[in-house]
Amino acid sequence: MKTKTPKTFKAPKTPKVKAVKPAANAAAPKVKKPRTTKIKYRILRLSVLSVTLCIVSLMIVMSIFLTSAYVTSYENQTKALAQSYGEVISNTINSLSLELQSAGGNQEVLNQMIPLVERQKNLETLAKTALFKDYSIAYHDGTTYNGTDISDREYFQKAYNEDQIAISPPVIRKTDGLVTTMMAAPTKYSGMKYVIYGGLDSTMFSNGLDKIDMGNGSNIIVLDRNGQVIAASDTSLVMNMVNYLESDVPGDKALAEAMLSDSEGTITYSNGSNTMLAYYMPIDGTDGWTIAVSGNYDQIIASVLLDIGIGLAVCQNSSLFLLPREKSRKTEAVFLVGSRRPGGKSKSLRARFLLPAFSFGEAKENAEGQLQISNTGSYIVMCIIDHKNSTDSPKDFQLSPLPAATPQALRAGSP
């Protein structure tokens, strides 16, 4: 009988536990970004917003003062021009009056014993040395040496009936049909009353008025008491005998009404294409003449807007200068946290090398004044230190270009 050999008990094999080697390039644990950085960035944004709002409010206040200053400057300039040209016109009228009275006091042009042809030649001789184109004499009934009748002319009536020197607006002369400005003065000879009158170039009072330059549409006009143009920067208004009171342009009509109010002041009006600012005043020594100097008011507003735009641009650039600087500091702070060991020391020479690289990038950014915002990328050229031995002190190393640093590479911090 066979006996069964008892089976020996074998102890269970202990499972081998393989040691897990840490990956050489394992990513370092994520480090939470310090909350203080976010708080500082929010405070900075709030500060920039507050400063921007303050500067915008200041610009609004400044725009009001700038507009007032420009308007005052324009008013002073137009007033000075009006006074200067008005004085020139007054002096010219005084000179013309003296010449006319001197010619009227010459007996050789009034003595009826002298033939008419000789008297006319004497008048021509006197006109050659005067500002007048010619002279003539009118009798009490308005008939003249030229054989015309001027009894219906206002300048004759005023000189004969009111014993005043009178200047007419541009009229169509009866002798030659030309547009002429007439001037008349009373005179006497041997108890008889006459009127001596002379013709003037209608553009005489416009001489020098075309030199004004106060923006597009700027001009100077002189109106008589009926609203007709006596002188203007645009002499066509004179030669066409334009009357501003009868103008189809509401702004020109409003200007004429203000000018004929026997006062001085300023008015803003539209000439159909531009907004104008005019200063008007009466001219001394005339029968109700008024001068007005008009400058382009739109040019004032354009100058104010330009100043405001420059101020806002400066404000914006000042605000944007702070944001990239804070972003650079924030990137440097994140890098420092991610590249340090628990003991506080840097993990590698690469980390030690990249820190001054960040600082250099910030300094270069500030020095060159290149503002970077939102999606603008910044490419930094850096180097990898390839160690030939495992020690921390580099006895022999090589430098090779490194692509733009990424957040993953910064967190890894591997040598």
C-alpha positions in Angstrom: 0.0 0.0 0.0 1.4 3.2 -1.1 1.6 6.0 1.4 0.9 9.5 0.4 3.7 11.9 0.9 2.4 15.0 2.6 2.7 18.2 0.7 5.0 20.8 2.1 3.5 24.2 2.8 5.1 26.9 0.7 4.9 30.4 1.9 3.3 32.9 -0.5 5.7 34.9 -2.5 6.1 38.4 -1.5 5.2 40.6 -4.5 8.1 42.7 -5.6 7.5 46.4 -5.4 9.2 48.3 -8.2 10.6 51.6 -7.2 9.0 54.4 -9.2 11.7 56.6 -10.5 10.6 60.2 -10.7 10.6 61.5 -14.2 13.5 63.6 -15.0 11.3 66.2 -16.6 8.4 65.9 -14.3 6.6 69.2 -13.9 6.9 70.9 -10.6 3.7 71.3 -8.5 1.6 74.2 -9.5 2.1 77.2 -7.3 -0.9 79.4 -6.7 -0.3 82.9 -7.8 -0.1 85.2 -4.8 -3.4 87.0 -4.3 -1.6 90.2 -3.5 -0.6 90.5 -7.1 -4.2 90.5 -8.2 -5.1 93.0 -5.6 -2.3 95.4 -6.5 -3.2 95.1 -10.2 -6.9 95.9 -9.5 -5.8 98.9 -7.3 -3.6 100.1 -10.2 -6.4 99.8 -12.7 -8.8 101.7 -10.3 -6.1 104.4 -9.8 -5.6 104.8 -13.6 -9.4 105.0 -14.1 -9.7 107.6 -11.4 -6.8 109.7 -12.8 -8.3 109.4 -16.3 -11.7 110.6 -15.1 -10.2 113.5 -13.3 -8.2 114.5 -16.4 -11.2 114.2 -18.6 -13.2 116.4 -16.2 -10.3 118.9 -16.2 -10.3 118.9 -20.0 -14.0 119.7 -20.1 -13.4 122.7 -17.8 -10.4 123.7 -19.8 -12.3 123.6 -23.0 -14.8 126.1 -21.6 -11.9 128.4 -20.6 -10.1 127.9 -23.9 -13.2 128.7 -25.9 -13.7 131.9 -23.9 -10.1 132.8 -24.3 -10.1 132.3 -28.1 -13.3 134.2 -28.5 -12.0 137.1 -26.4 -8.8 137.1 -28.5 -10.8 137.1 -31.7 -13.0 139.9 -30.5 -9.9 142.0 -29.5 -8.3 141.3 -32.9 -11.4 142.2 -34.9 -12.0 145.3 -32.8 -8.4 146.5 -33.4 -8.7 146.0 -37.1 -12.1 147.7 -37.2 -10.7 150.7 -35.3 -7.6 150.9 -37.5 -9.4 150.7 -40.8 -12.2 153.0 -39.6 -9.5 155.6 -38.7 -7.9 155.2 -42.2 -11.3 155.8 -43.9 -12.0 158.8 -41.7 -8.6 160.3 -42.5 -9.2 159.7 -46.2 -12.6 161.4 -46.1 -11.0 164.4 -44.3 -8.3 164.7 -47.0 -11.0 164.5 -49.8 -13.0 167.1 -48.1 -10.1 169.5 -48.0 -9.3 168.9 -51.7 -13.0 169.5 -52.7 -13.3 172.7 -50.6 -10.1 174.0 -52.0 -11.2 173.4 -55.6 -14.6 175.0 -54.8 -12.9 178.1 -53.5 -11.1 178.7 -56.8 -12.8 181.7 -58.6 -11.6 180.6 -62.0 -14.0 177.6 -61.9 -17.0 179.6 -60.7 -16.6 183.0 -62.5 -19.4 183.1 -65.0 -17.4 185.7 -67.0 -14.9 183.0 -67.9 -16.1 180.8 -70.8 -17.4 177.4 -69.8 -14.7 175.6 -71.7 -12.0 177.5 -69.8 -13.7 176.8 -66.5 -13.9 173.1 -67.3 -10.2 173.0 -68.2 -9.4 174.7 -64.9 -11.3 171.9 -63.1 -9.4 169.3 -65.1 -6.1 170.9 -64.0 -7.2 170.8 -60.4 -8.2 167.2 -60.6 -4.8 166.1 -61.9 -3.2 166.9 -58.5 -6.0 165.4 -56.4 -7.5 162.1 -55.4 -10.6 162.8 -57.5 -10.9 161.5 -61.1 -12.6 164.8 -62.1 -14.6 167.8 -60.9 -17.7 169.5 -62.0 -20.1 172.3 -60.9 -23.8 172.2 -60.4 -26.2 175.1 -60.3 -29.0 175.6 -57.9 -31.4 173.6 -60.0 -29.1 170.6 -60.4 -27.9 171.3 -63.9 -24.2 170.9 -64.4 -21.3 172.1 -66.5 -21.4 168.6 -68.2 -25.0 169.2 -69.3 -26.5 166.6 -66.9 -29.2 167.0 -64.2 -28.3 165.7 -60.8 -31.1 167.3 -58.9 -32.4 163.8 -58.0 -29.1 162.7 -56.5 -29.0 162.5 -52.7 -25.5 163.9 -52.5 -26.5 167.1 -54.4 -29.6 167.6 -52.3 -27.6 167.3 -49.1 -24.8 169.6 -50.2 -27.1 172.3 -51.5 -30.0 172.1 -49.1 -28.1 171.2 -45.9 -24.7 172.8 -46.6 -22.9 169.6 -45.7 -20.2 167.6 -47.5 -21.9 164.5 -48.8 -20.5 161.2 -50.1 -22.7 158.9 -52.1 -22.5 155.1 -52.2 -21.4 153.7 -55.6 -23.8 154.9 -58.3 -24.1 154.7 -62.0 -22.7 158.0 -63.3 -24.9 159.9 -65.7 -22.0 161.1 -67.9 -20.4 157.7 -68.7 -22.5 155.1 -67.1 -19.7 153.8 -64.9 -20.0 152.8 -61.2 -18.6 155.7 -59.3 -18.6 157.1 -55.8 -19.5 160.8 -55.8 -18.6 163.5 -53.3 -20.2 167.0 -53.1 -19.7 170.2 -51.1 -21.5 173.6 -51.1 -19.6 176.7 -52.3 -20.5 180.3 -53.1 -19.3 183.0 -55.6 -20.6 186.6 -56.0 -23.7 185.8 -53.8 -24.5 182.7 -55.9 -24.7 179.2 -54.4 -23.2 176.3 -56.2 -22.3 172.7 -55.6 -18.9 171.3 -56.5 -18.7 167.6 -56.8 -16.2 165.0 -58.0 -16.0 161.4 -59.0 -13.9 158.8 -57.0 -12.8 155.3 -57.9 -15.4 153.1 -56.2 -12.6 150.8 -54.9 -10.7 153.7 -53.2 -12.1 152.9 -49.7 -11.4 149.2 -50.2 -7.7 149.7 -50.6 -5.9 147.5 -48.1 -9.0 145.7 -46.9 -8.2 142.6 -48.9 -5.1 141.8 -46.8 -7.1 140.5 -43.8 -6.4 136.8 -42.9 -8.6 135.4 -40.1 -9.7 132.1 -41.6 -11.7 131.1 -44.6 -14.4 133.6 -45.4 -12.9 136.4 -43.3 -13.7 139.9 -44.6 -14.2 143.6 -43.9 -17.2 145.5 -45.1 -18.3 149.1 -44.8 -22.0 149.9 -45.2 -23.8 153.2 -45.6 -26.8 154.1 -43.5 -29.0 152.3 -46.1 -27.1 149.1 -46.0 -25.3 149.4 -49.3 -21.7 148.3 -49.5 -19.3 151.2 -49.6 -16.1 149.2 -49.2 -15.2 145.5 -48.8 -12.5 143.0 -49.0 -14.3 141.6 -52.0 -14.5 144.6 -54.3 -17.2 142.8 -56.4 -19.7 143.6 -53.6 -18.9 147.3 -54.2 -19.0 147.3 -58.0 -22.2 145.3 -58.0 -23.8 147.8 -55.6 -24.8 145.0 -53.2 -27.2 146.0 -50.3 -26.9 143.7 -47.3 -30.3 144.6 -46.0 -31.7 143.1 -49.2 -29.5 140.0 -49.0 -31.0 136.6 -49.5 -28.6 135.2 -46.9 -30.2 135.5 -43.4 -26.8 135.8 -41.7 -25.7 138.8 -43.9 -29.0 140.5 -43.3 -28.7 140.0 -39.5 -25.2 141.5 -39.7 -26.4 144.6 -41.6 -29.2 145.1 -39.0 -26.7 144.9 -36.2 -24.3 147.3 -38.0 -27.0 149.9 -38.6 -28.1 150.0 -34.9 -25.8 153.1 -34.3 -23.8 151.1 -31.7 -20.7 148.8 -31.6 -20.5 145.2 -30.5 -20.0 141.6 -31.7 -22.3 139.2 -33.5 -22.0 135.6 -34.6 -23.7 134.7 -37.9 -23.6 132.3 -40.8 -22.6 133.5 -44.3 -24.0 130.4 -45.8 -20.8 128.3 -45.6 -19.0 129.3 -42.4 -19.9 130.5 -38.9 -18.4 134.0 -38.5 -17.7 136.2 -35.6 -17.8 139.9 -36.4 -17.1 143.1 -34.6 -18.8 146.3 -35.9 -18.6 150.0 -35.1 -19.6 153.3 -36.6 -17.0 155.4 -38.5 -16.5 158.9 -37.3 -16.9 161.8 -39.7 -19.3 159.9 -42.0 -23.0 160.0 -42.6 -24.0 156.8 -40.8 -21.2 154.5 -42.2 -20.4 151.4 -40.2 -17.5 149.0 -40.5 -17.5 145.3 -39.6 -14.5 142.9 -39.4 -15.5 139.2 -39.6 -13.3 136.2 -38.7 -14.0 132.5 -39.0 -15.6 131.3 -35.8 -15.3 127.6 -36.8 -11.6 128.1 -36.7 -11.9 129.0 -33.0 -13.7 125.8 -32.3 -11.2 123.7 -34.3 -8.3 125.2 -32.3 -10.0 124.4 -29.0 -10.7 120.8 -30.1 -7.1 120.4 -31.2 -5.9 121.5 -27.8 -8.3 119.1 -26.1 -7.2 116.3 -28.3 -3.5 116.9 -27.5 -4.4 116.9 -23.8 -6.3 113.6 -24.0 -3.5 112.0 -26.0 -1.1 112.9 -23.3 -3.5 111.5 -20.6 -3.9 108.2 -22.5 -0.2 107.7 -23.0 0.5 108.5 -19.3 -2.1 105.8 -18.3 -0.8 103.2 -20.7 2.7 103.7 -19.5 1.8 102.3 -16.0 0.1 99.1 -17.2 2.9 97.4 -19.0 5.3 98.1 -16.1 2.9 96.4 -13.7 2.5 93.4 -16.0 6.3 93.0 -16.2 6.6 93.1 -12.4 3.8 90.5 -12.2 5.6 88.1 -14.6 8.8 88.4 -12.7 7.0 87.6 -9.4 5.4 84.5 -10.8 8.7 83.4 -12.1 10.4 83.8 -8.8 7.7 81.7 -7.0 7.8 78.9 -9.5 11.6 78.6 -9.7 12.4 78.4 -6.0 12.9 75.2 -3.9 11.1 74.8 -0.5 14.3 76.1 1.1 14.0 79.3 -0.8 17.0 78.8 -3.0 16.8 78.8 -6.8 16.5 75.4 -8.4 19.1 75.9 -11.1 21.5 78.2 -12.8 19.0 78.7 -15.5 16.6 80.2 -13.0 19.3 82.4 -11.7 20.1 83.5 -15.3 16.5 84.2 -16.3 15.8 86.6 -13.3 18.2 89.3 -14.6 16.8 88.7 -18.1 13.3 89.7 -16.9 14.7 92.8 -15.2 16.7 93.7 -18.3 13.6 93.3 -20.4 11.7 95.7 -18.2 14.5 98.2 -18.2 14.8 98.1 -22.0 11.0 98.5 -22.3 11.1 101.6 -20.1 14.1 103.1 -21.8 12.8 102.7 -25.4 9.4 103.9 -24.5 7.6 101.0 -26.2 4.2 100.6 -24.6 2.8 97.1 -24.8 -0.9 96.5 -24.1 -3.5 93.6 -24.5 -2.4 91.1 -27.2 1.1 92.6 -27.8 3.7 89.8 -27.3 7.2 90.3 -26.0 9.9 88.0 -27.3 12.9 87.6 -25.0 16.1 86.0 -26.2 17.5 83.8 -23.5 20.1 81.0 -23.2 20.2 77.4 -21.8 23.2 76.5 -19.7 24.1 72.9 -20.7 26.0 71.4 -17.8 28.7 68.8 -18.6 28.9 67.7 -14.9 26.3 67.2 -12.2 27.6 69.8 -9.8 25.9 73.2 -9.3 29.0 75.2 -10.1 29.5 75.5 -13.8 33.1 74.6 -14.7 32.3 74.3 -18.4 29.2 75.4 -20.1 27.8 76.4 -23.5 25.2 78.9 -24.5 22.5 78.1 -27.0 19.4 80.1 -28.1 16.2 79.4 -26.3 12.7 80.0 -27.8 10.3 82.4 -26.1 9.7 81.3 -22.5 6.3 79.6 -21.8 4.5 79.3 -18.4 5.1 75.5 -18.5 8.8 76.0 -18.9 8.9 78.5 -16.1 7.1 76.2 -13.7 9.3 73.2 -14.6 12.5 75.1 -13.9 14.7 72.2 -15.1 18.4 72.8 -15.9 
